[in-house]
Amino acid sequence: MTFFGRVQWERFVGRRLGMTGTHKVMELSKKLTAKFEKLQNAYPVKRSALIPLLLYAQDEFGFISDEMVTEIAKRLDLREVQVEETLAYYSMLHRKPWGKNHVQVCTNVACMLRGGNELLERAKKRLNIGNKETTSDGEFSLEEVECIGACTGAPAMQVNYDFYENLTPLKFDRIIETLDAGRKADPEALTSGALHPRSPLEIPLISKRWGIPNSRNIDTYLQNEGYQALDKALKQMTPDAIIDEVKKSGLRGRGGAGFPTGMKWSFVPKDSPKPKYLICNADESEPGSCKDRPLMELDPHQLIEGMVIAGRAFGAHQGFIYVRGEYRYVLDIMDVALGEAYQRGYLGKNILGSGFDFDLITHTGAGAYECGEESALMESLEGKRGYPRIKPPFPAVVGLYGCPTVINNAETLSSVPAIIRVGGEYYAGLGTPKNGGTRMLCISGHVVKPGIYEVPLGLNMKKFIYEVVGGIPNGKKIKAVIPGGSSCPFLTADEIDIPMDYDSLAKAGSMLGSGGMVVMDEDTCMVDMARRVMHFYSHESCGWCIPCREGTAWLTKTLDRFHAGYGTSADITNVLELSKNMLGRTFCALGDAAAMPTISIVEKFRSEFEDHLQGRCAYKNADALLGAR
């Protein structure tokens, strides 16, 4: 009997016996009922409400019950099996209750470099439970998780949806003691590293309102150049003129691919009879990257303004902001800002008397890195598993609901108001040729001042690390740098004296990516780093195509064994060759994202792999491996 067949059989038997599964019938609160009814009518296609409904139901009841599956299926005119298959895909959705306080400790690359593994071990001892276990009293559960978007505040964890960053053993213990006493521990006020003394090398353009009191409030935004660009775009510019201005600016996609934004907008057919859609990709899940979070947290109206202008440029009247599930508090901030914008006439019908209509809603993800890929994101927004689509057709022609669609990153869209306000040529002049403007860089790992910095494209990387970020703690030397997120090929210390723009990084054999820079000092074990990177991609692979699904799993097992001291010389060659054979052989770029950093580590730090064969590990200058041979 298949899994779904067994589930249906158990329900059938339970109902014949007068039961409703193993749990009591759950009655929705008035608040959840109102949320459900609003979401059911918010989308052009009902099924799009599926993932938000599941997550909000889980927030109220602690898990997704059989009864809730039935209830949601009925509300959305779906079969129960369609609900089941979708919820099984997303890591944040679960069918059994966690503890009252669900402690999630990040151990991905940025947190690992600053004590994430040690924090996890402390959590296990303090709570006396293992990974994915719950205390006997049901108060706490513990889970080791992948990147939670708190890289500049590493080591970090979440309890339910609350962020706790820059953790020390004492701070961790105090948080647990407070929760154990039945009180809520104060979460972080805002994204760590977003506010810092400005360096003369920075150019605060889209981050200029960070630090202003009540910066997320619409009145504060209006007092600081807010919605001026929208007024100009609607009343003084044609749609083609907006696109031309963005082309002049040299703005390239800030999500990783670096594709020219104005060109992407121009691909949308003007004469299509179908509705056109705009999606903001705020599913920020690339390890090392956490800059979209403060852009929404501290300046939500800038993103809204950018989306309305973009919609006007290519003729869209409906937009969606897809926010990763872990950023729940940010979703609430965006919803408040949307309400303000509607109330003041910056969203809705006849915006600013221009005759242009534009509606915008937020949409929550539920834990899947793959949904950062644009076609997988659209599948997720349609209420399905986040599997990538085969291209062509491309989203500009056949996208969301089969209609022309533009998908831009949150930083990209947040840059649009400044471009319209100051002019494309001025914006382009801030960067280098074909790399216009400024760039948000999140820098984490072994640096004195981890943080989120806005710098001109083309700033020298070495200068940035030593003059802006304060260099490496304790006088250590740099061993390696991830330039733009964990999917980028690593650079050695000898390769970082280069301009930080898309073309220069490409010539150096790497990428600027999502701007998630991670620095490693001389004591970092590069074999362990390769192991941790591959763990992430193996965990996040959607499993659709064999090279990615099987390749990442095999590489993870091999690198685990190798780092534990059980490797062979043949493993080094096999890891390199398998990674190369994954390149270009998967439906989406996740296979490449796993392969490229691994290839760079093996090729540039092969000596460390050979040292492991002799029982030596670079971690803290250790002379023996952690695992006995």
C-alpha positions in Angstrom: 0.0 0.0 0.0 1.4 3.4 -0.9 2.0 6.1 1.7 -1.0 8.2 0.7 -3.1 5.0 0.4 -2.3 4.1 4.0 -3.1 7.6 5.2 -6.5 7.5 3.5 -7.1 3.9 4.8 -6.4 5.0 8.4 -8.7 7.9 8.1 -11.4 5.7 6.7 -11.1 3.2 9.5 -11.0 6.0 12.1 -14.2 7.6 10.8 -16.0 4.2 10.6 -15.2 3.8 14.3 -16.6 7.3 15.1 -13.2 8.9 15.5 -11.4 11.7 13.7 -7.9 10.4 13.6 -5.8 10.4 16.8 -6.6 14.0 17.6 -9.7 15.8 18.7 -11.6 18.0 16.2 -10.0 21.4 16.1 -12.2 24.5 16.1 -10.7 27.5 14.3 -10.4 30.7 16.3 -12.2 33.8 15.0 -8.8 35.3 14.1 -7.7 32.2 12.1 -11.2 32.0 10.4 -10.9 35.6 9.3 -7.4 35.0 8.0 -8.5 31.9 6.1 -11.4 33.8 4.5 -9.2 36.7 3.5 -6.6 34.4 1.9 -9.1 32.3 0.1 -10.2 35.3 -1.9 -6.8 37.0 -2.2 -5.4 35.2 -5.3 -6.5 34.8 -8.9 -6.3 31.1 -8.3 -7.6 29.6 -5.0 -4.9 27.0 -4.6 -2.3 29.8 -4.2 -3.6 30.2 -0.6 -2.6 26.6 0.3 0.8 27.2 1.9 -0.1 30.3 3.9 -3.2 28.5 5.2 -1.2 25.5 6.3 1.4 27.7 8.0 -1.1 29.9 9.8 -3.1 26.8 10.9 0.1 25.3 12.3 0.9 28.5 14.1 -2.4 28.2 16.0 -2.5 24.5 16.6 1.2 23.5 16.6 1.0 21.0 13.8 -1.1 20.1 10.7 -3.8 17.5 11.7 -5.8 15.2 9.5 -8.8 17.4 10.2 -7.0 20.5 9.1 -5.9 18.9 5.9 -9.6 18.1 5.2 -10.7 21.6 6.2 -8.2 23.3 3.9 -8.8 21.0 1.0 -12.5 21.8 1.3 -12.0 25.5 1.4 -9.7 25.5 -1.6 -11.6 22.9 -3.7 -8.7 20.6 -3.6 -8.4 16.8 -3.0 -6.8 15.9 0.3 -3.9 14.2 -1.5 -3.0 17.5 -3.1 -2.8 19.2 0.3 -0.8 16.2 1.6 1.8 16.2 -1.2 2.4 19.9 -0.9 2.8 20.1 2.9 5.2 17.1 2.8 7.6 19.1 0.7 8.2 22.1 3.0 10.5 21.7 6.0 8.6 24.2 8.2 5.3 22.2 7.9 4.9 19.2 10.2 2.3 16.7 11.1 3.2 16.2 14.7 3.6 18.8 17.5 6.9 20.2 18.4 7.6 21.6 21.9 5.9 24.8 23.1 9.3 26.5 22.5 10.8 25.2 19.3 14.6 26.0 19.5 16.3 26.1 16.0 20.0 26.4 16.0 21.7 27.4 12.8 25.0 25.6 11.9 25.5 26.8 8.4 28.7 28.3 7.2 28.5 31.8 8.8 27.3 30.4 12.1 29.7 27.4 12.0 32.6 29.8 11.8 31.5 31.7 14.9 30.5 28.8 17.2 27.2 27.4 15.8 28.2 23.8 16.3 29.3 24.5 19.9 26.0 26.3 20.5 24.1 23.2 19.2 25.9 20.9 21.6 25.2 23.3 24.5 21.6 23.3 23.6 21.5 19.5 23.6 23.0 19.3 27.1 21.0 22.2 28.5 17.7 20.8 27.3 18.8 17.1 27.6 17.4 16.2 24.2 18.9 15.5 20.8 18.2 16.9 17.4 14.5 16.8 16.4 13.6 15.7 19.9 11.1 17.1 22.5 11.5 17.3 26.2 9.2 15.0 28.2 7.1 18.0 29.5 6.6 19.3 26.0 8.1 22.7 26.8 11.1 22.5 24.4 12.0 20.9 21.2 15.4 21.2 19.4 16.3 21.2 15.7 19.6 21.9 13.9 18.6 24.0 10.9 20.1 25.4 7.8 20.7 29.2 7.2 18.0 31.3 8.9 19.1 34.7 7.4 21.0 35.9 10.4 24.5 35.5 9.1 25.8 38.9 10.3 24.6 38.0 13.8 26.2 34.6 14.0 25.9 32.4 15.9 22.1 32.7 15.8 19.0 30.7 16.6 15.2 31.1 16.4 12.7 30.1 19.0 9.4 29.8 17.2 9.7 32.9 14.9 11.9 35.0 17.2 15.5 35.7 16.3 18.3 35.6 18.8 21.7 36.6 17.4 25.4 37.1 18.5 24.8 34.3 21.1 27.2 33.5 23.9 26.8 30.5 26.2 25.5 32.9 29.0 23.1 34.6 26.7 21.7 31.3 25.4 21.2 30.0 29.0 19.4 33.2 30.0 17.0 32.8 27.1 16.2 29.2 27.9 15.8 30.1 31.6 13.3 32.9 30.7 11.3 30.6 28.5 11.4 27.9 31.0 9.9 30.3 33.6 6.9 30.9 31.2 8.0 34.3 30.0 9.0 35.3 26.5 12.6 36.2 26.1 13.1 39.5 24.3 14.0 38.8 20.6 16.5 40.9 18.7 15.1 44.4 17.9 16.3 44.3 14.3 18.7 42.5 11.9 22.2 42.5 13.5 24.7 44.4 11.6 22.2 46.5 9.7 23.0 49.6 11.7 26.6 50.7 12.1 28.8 53.8 11.9 29.1 54.6 8.2 32.5 54.3 6.5 33.6 57.0 4.0 33.7 54.2 1.4 30.0 53.5 1.8 27.3 55.2 -0.3 24.0 54.9 1.6 21.4 55.2 -1.2 18.8 52.5 -0.6 19.8 52.1 3.1 19.8 55.9 3.7 16.7 55.7 6.0 18.1 52.9 8.1 18.5 54.3 11.6 15.9 57.0 11.3 13.4 56.6 14.1 10.2 54.9 12.9 11.7 54.4 9.4 9.1 51.8 8.5 6.2 54.3 9.0 4.7 55.9 5.9 4.9 59.4 7.4 8.6 59.0 8.0 9.1 57.7 4.5 7.2 60.6 3.0 9.3 63.1 5.0 12.5 61.5 3.5 11.9 61.5 -0.3 9.3 58.7 -0.1 7.0 58.1 -3.1 8.5 61.1 -5.0 9.8 58.6 -7.6 6.4 57.1 -8.0 4.8 60.5 -8.5 7.4 61.2 -11.2 7.0 57.8 -12.9 3.2 58.0 -13.0 2.8 61.7 -14.0 5.9 62.5 -16.0 7.1 59.3 -17.6 5.7 56.7 -20.0 6.2 53.0 -19.3 8.9 52.9 -22.0 10.6 55.9 -20.5 10.8 54.1 -17.1 12.3 51.0 -18.7 14.8 53.1 -20.6 15.8 54.9 -17.4 16.4 51.6 -15.6 18.5 50.4 -18.6 20.6 53.5 -18.4 21.2 52.9 -14.7 23.0 49.6 -15.4 20.9 48.0 -12.6 21.5 44.2 -12.6 19.6 41.6 -10.7 20.7 41.6 -7.0 19.5 38.1 -6.3 22.5 36.3 -7.8 22.2 36.0 -11.6 23.0 39.7 -12.3 20.8 39.9 -15.4 20.1 43.5 -16.6 16.8 44.6 -15.0 15.6 46.9 -17.6 16.2 44.3 -20.3 14.2 41.7 -18.3 11.2 44.1 -18.1 11.4 44.8 -21.9 11.0 41.1 -22.6 7.3 41.1 -21.4 5.1 41.2 -24.5 3.1 44.4 -24.7 0.2 43.0 -26.6 -0.5 39.9 -24.5 -4.2 39.5 -23.7 -3.4 37.8 -20.4 -2.8 39.5 -17.1 0.8 40.4 -16.3 2.3 39.7 -12.8 5.2 41.1 -10.8 6.8 39.0 -8.1 9.3 40.2 -5.5 11.6 37.3 -4.7 12.3 37.8 -0.9 12.9 34.1 -0.3 16.4 35.0 0.9 17.9 31.6 1.7 21.4 31.7 0.3 23.8 31.0 3.2 25.8 34.2 3.8 23.0 36.5 2.6 20.7 38.5 4.9 20.4 41.9 3.3 16.8 41.6 2.0 15.6 41.1 5.6 16.5 44.7 6.8 15.4 46.2 3.5 11.9 45.0 4.3 12.3 45.4 8.1 13.6 49.0 8.1 12.2 50.4 4.9 9.2 48.5 3.6 7.7 51.4 1.7 10.8 51.7 -0.5 10.1 48.1 -1.8 6.4 48.9 -2.3 7.2 52.0 -4.3 9.7 50.1 -6.4 7.1 47.4 -7.2 4.4 49.9 -8.2 6.9 51.6 -10.6 8.0 48.3 -12.0 4.4 47.3 -12.5 3.7 50.5 -14.4 6.8 49.9 -16.6 5.6 46.7 -18.1 1.9 46.8 -17.5 1.3 44.6 -14.5 -1.6 45.4 -12.1 -0.9 42.7 -9.5 2.2 42.0 -7.5 3.3 39.5 -4.9 6.0 39.7 -2.3 7.2 36.1 -1.6 8.8 36.2 1.8 10.7 33.2 3.2 8.8 31.5 6.1 11.4 32.1 8.7 10.9 35.9 8.3 7.4 35.8 9.8 7.9 39.1 11.7 9.0 40.8 8.5 5.9 39.5 6.8 3.8 41.3 9.5 5.8 44.5 9.0 5.2 44.4 5.2 1.5 43.9 5.8 1.3 46.9 8.0 3.1 49.0 5.3 0.8 47.7 2.6 -2.2 48.8 4.7 -0.7 52.3 5.0 0.0 52.5 1.3 -3.6 51.5 0.4 -5.0 54.0 2.9 -2.9 56.9 1.4 -3.6 56.0 -2.2 -0.2 54.6 -3.2 -1.8 51.2 -3.9 -5.1 50.2 -5.3 -7.3 52.0 -7.9 -6.2 55.1 -9.7 -3.0 55.6 -7.8 -2.2 59.3 -7.3 -4.9 60.1 -9.8 -2.9 58.6 -12.7 -5.5 56.1 -13.8 -3.0 53.2 -13.0 -4.2 50.4 -10.8 -1.9 48.1 -8.8 -2.6 45.6 -6.0 0.0 44.0 -3.9 0.0 41.2 -1.4 2.5 39.3 0.7 2.9 35.5 0.4 4.8 33.3 2.8 7.1 30.5 1.9 7.5 27.5 4.3 11.1 26.5 4.2 12.6 25.5 0.9 15.8 27.0 -0.6 14.8 25.7 -4.0 12.0 28.2 -4.1 14.6 31.0 -4.5 14.8 29.7 -8.1 12.3 31.8 -10.1 10.3 29.0 -11.7 10.2 26.9 -8.4 9.0 30.1 -6.7 6.1 30.4 -9.1 5.2 26.7 -8.5 5.2 27.4 -4.8 3.1 30.6 -5.2 0.6 28.5 -7.1 0.3 26.2 -4.0 2.4 23.4 -5.2 5.8 21.8 -4.4 8.7 24.1 -5.3 9.9 22.1 -8.3 11.7 24.1 -11.1 10.2 24.3 -14.5 11.9 23.4 -17.7 12.9 26.5 -19.8 11.9 27.7 -22.3 9.3 29.1 -22.0 10.6 31.8 -19.8 8.5 33.6 -17.2 8.3 36.9 -19.2 6.1 35.0 -21.6 4.7 32.0 -19.6 5.0 32.6 -15.9 2.7 32.6 -12.9 -0.7 31.0 -13.8 0.7 30.7 -17.4 0.8 34.5 -17.8 3.7 37.0 -18.5 5.6 37.5 -15.3 8.6 39.4 -14.0 10.5 38.2 -11.0 13.0 40.5 -9.3 14.9 40.3 -6.0 13.9 42.6 -3.1 17.1 44.6 -3.4 16.6 45.1 -7.1 13.1 46.5 -6.7 14.2 48.6 -3.7 16.8 50.2 -6.0 14.2 51.4 -8.5 12.9 54.5 -6.6 16.4 55.9 -6.2 17.1 55.4 -10.0 13.9 57.2 -11.0 14.6 60.0 -8.5 18.3 60.7 -9.2 18.3 59.5 -12.8 19.7 56.5 -14.5 23.0 58.1 -15.6 23.8 59.3 -12.1 23.1 55.9 -10.6 25.2 54.2 -13.3 28.1 56.5 -12.4 28.2 55.2 -8.9 29.5 51.9 -10.1 31.6 50.6 -13.0 30.7 50.2 -16.7 27.8 47.7 -17.0 27.7 47.4 -13.2 25.7 50.5 -12.1 24.9 51.7 -8.7 25.5 50.4 -5.2 25.4 47.0 -3.7 24.3 45.6 -0.4 27.0 43.3 1.0 26.5 41.1 4.0 29.8 40.1 5.4 30.1 37.5 8.0 32.6 34.9 9.4 36.0 35.8 10.6 35.9 39.6 10.4 36.0 42.3 13.1 32.8 44.0 12.1 30.3 41.6 10.6 27.4 43.6 9.0 25.4 44.8 6.1 27.1 47.5 4.1 26.1 49.5 1.0 29.1 50.2 -1.2 29.6 51.2 -4.8 29.9 48.4 -7.3 33.6 48.0 -8.1 35.0 48.7 -4.7 38.1 46.7 -4.1 37.4 43.5 -2.1 40.6 43.5 -0.1 40.1 47.2 0.8 36.6 46.5 1.8 37.5 43.7 4.1 40.4 45.6 5.8 39.3 49.2 5.7 35.5 49.0 6.0 35.0 45.8 8.0 38.1 46.1 10.2 40.1 43.1 9.0 40.4 39.7 10.7 40.3 39.3 14.5 43.3 38.5 16.5 45.7 39.4 13.7 44.9 36.2 11.8 45.4 35.9 8.1 42.7 35.3 5.5 42.6 31.8 4.0 39.5 32.0 1.8 36.6 34.2 0.9 33.1 33.3 -0.4 32.3 36.4 -2.5 28.5 36.3 -2.8 26.9 33.3 -1.0 27.7 29.7 -0.5 27.0 28.8 -4.1 29.9 30.9 -5.4 33.4 29.4 -6.0 35.8 30.3 -3.2 38.7 32.8 -3.6 42.0 32.4 -1.9 43.7 35.3 0.0 45.8 35.9 -3.1 42.8 36.4 -5.3 40.8 39.1 -3.4 42.7 42.2 -4.6 39.9 42.8 -7.2 37.0 45.1 -7.9 33.7 43.8 -6.5 31.4 43.8 -9.5 29.8 41.1 -11.6 32.3 41.1 -14.5 35.4 41.3 -12.4 34.3 38.4 -10.2 33.4 36.4 -13.2 36.9 36.9 -14.7 38.3 35.7 -11.4 36.3 32.5 -11.7 33.6 33.3 -9.1 30.5 35.4 -8.8 29.1 38.4 -6.9 26.0 36.4 -6.4 23.5 37.5 -3.7 26.1 39.6 -1.9 26.6 37.1 1.0 30.4 37.4 1.7 31.9 35.0 4.2 35.5 35.3 5.3 37.6 32.4 6.7 40.8 32.8 8.6 43.9 30.7 8.5 42.7 28.2 11.1 39.6 27.1 9.0 39.5 23.6 7.9 38.5 23.7 4.2 37.6 20.0 4.2 35.1 20.7 6.9 33.9 23.7 5.0 33.3 21.6 1.8 31.5 19.1 4.0 29.1 21.7 5.5 28.4 23.4 2.2 27.5 20.0 0.6 25.2 19.1 3.6 23.2 22.2 2.8 22.7 21.5 -0.9 22.0 17.8 -0.2 19.3 18.8 2.3 17.8 21.4 0.0 17.8 19.4 -3.2 14.2 19.0 -4.4 15.1 15.5 -5.6 13.6 15.9 -9.1 16.7 15.2 -11.1 19.2 12.4 -10.5 22.5 14.2 -10.8 21.6 16.7 -8.1 19.7 14.3 -5.8 22.2 11.4 -5.9 25.3 13.5 -6.5 24.8 15.8 -3.4 23.9 12.8 -1.3 27.0 10.8 -2.4 29.3 13.8 -2.0 27.9 14.5 1.5 28.6 10.9 2.7 32.1 11.0 1.1 33.1 14.3 2.6 31.7 13.3 6.1 33.8 10.1 6.0 36.9 12.0 4.7 36.8 14.6 7.3 36.3 12.0 10.1 39.6 10.5 9.0 38.5 7.6 6.9 39.3 9.0 3.5 41.4 7.6 0.7 43.4 9.4 -2.0 40.9 8.2 -4.6 38.2 10.1 -2.7 39.8 13.4 -3.6 39.7 12.7 -7.3 36.2 11.2 -7.1 34.8 14.3 -5.3 36.3 16.6 -7.9 35.1 14.5 -10.9 31.6 14.0 -9.6 31.2 17.7 -8.8 32.3 18.5 -12.4 29.9 16.0 -13.8 27.0 17.7 -12.0 27.6 21.0 -13.7 25.0 21.8 -16.3 23.2 18.6 -15.9 20.3 19.6 -13.7 17.0 21.3 -14.4 17.9 24.3 -12.2 21.1 25.8 -10.9 21.1 24.0 -7.5 23.3 21.2 -8.8 25.7 23.9 -10.1 25.5 25.7 -6.8 26.6 22.6 -5.0 29.3 21.7 -7.5 31.0 25.1 -8.0 32.2 25.8 -4.4 33.2 22.2 -4.0 35.4 22.2 -7.1 37.1 25.4 -6.0 37.8 24.1 -2.6 39.3 20.8 -3.8 41.4 22.5 -6.6 42.6 25.4 -4.4 43.1 23.6 -1.1 44.0 20.1 -2.2 46.9 20.0 0.2 44.4 20.1 3.1 42.7 17.0 1.7 46.0 15.3 1.5 46.9 16.4 5.1 43.7 14.7 6.3 45.0 11.4 4.8 47.9 11.9 7.3 45.6 12.7 10.2 46.2 16.4 10.2 43.4 19.1 10.2 43.8 22.8 9.9 41.1 23.6 12.4 42.7 25.6 15.2 46.0 24.2 14.1 45.0 20.8 15.4 47.5 18.0 14.7 44.8 15.2 14.8 41.4 14.7 13.3 38.3 14.8 15.5 37.4 11.3 14.4 39.7 8.3 15.2 40.9 6.5 12.2 
